[in-house]
Amino acid sequence: MSDVQRATAGMNALIEADDRQGGHTKLAAAALEGRTEVLDLQQRNASQRVRNALYALAAEFTTIAAWAYIDLRELDEAQKHLHEATTFAGLSQDPPTEMRVWMNQTMLAYQRKNGPEQLAAAQAAQASLAARRDPFFRSMGRVRVALAYATLGDAKAAERSLGSAQETFRRAADEERPRWTAFYGTAELNHLAAVIMNRNGQYADGEAMAHRALASIPAEFRRNRALATCQLAHAQLQQGEPEQATQTAANVFAIMDGARLPGRMRTLVGDFHRDLFRLAPSTSYARDWADRMREEWSRA
């Protein structure tokens, strides 16, 4: 188990790097190297407990790599590694690890614009053993179902699932869980609620939820703060406040503090850019925004 503990410490360091910067190729490479190392450990004599823990780590490392590729929007690579992670998670017999794989499947399906697959993966997460055992994971699954319904244009079903996720989370005990779950709390639930409201066209509610999220997302979750800021800017723009929205969107670059934006975030910022120039193309603040975009997009 000392080998397991050392590998777990390395895995947690990669999760913390992802929280700060988002997905990047070095992170994916480091995660795959970690996966290889723990699979090599499987070749030694070990108890079933240790073997299960090593398979869980292999799944975790592979999922970190898959998530990095999702964030980079290199979706074929992400799919390949998620298939591998599914096998390792099954071999681990560890419910939270299996839950994490389903969570990433929902995000990959969304990035591929495959709403039915996104819903199916979210429902699998919601029905998983981890979700059945713990309201914390149950809430996590239900909010992913809500996101899928919003993607499919079923606003009422999305609101019902969101409400259920919020209520279920309030029943979750404060206890130790895997490091990867640290992102999920009231702040992140508010961020995801903003995403759902914006997809439903409820922009005033989306703005309110984004403000709530930004008031409490921890500073170390830099990527999530930037994503919530994107949602706030989008909600403001869609409510006819383009100048305010542009000021908000510029905060994304300050939050990321010079780091190159992950592909998924660049897509959101690019969507904002197109909408801004559709609604207010001749304004001085739109021109200033375009100059800032060119500067940031040129980063290596």
Helices and strands as residue ranges (DSSP letters): H 2-21, H 25-41, H 48-72, H 75-92, H 95-111, H 115-126, H 129-133, H 135-151, H 155-170, G 179-183, H 186-199, H 203-216, H 222-238, H 242-256, H 263-279, H 284-297
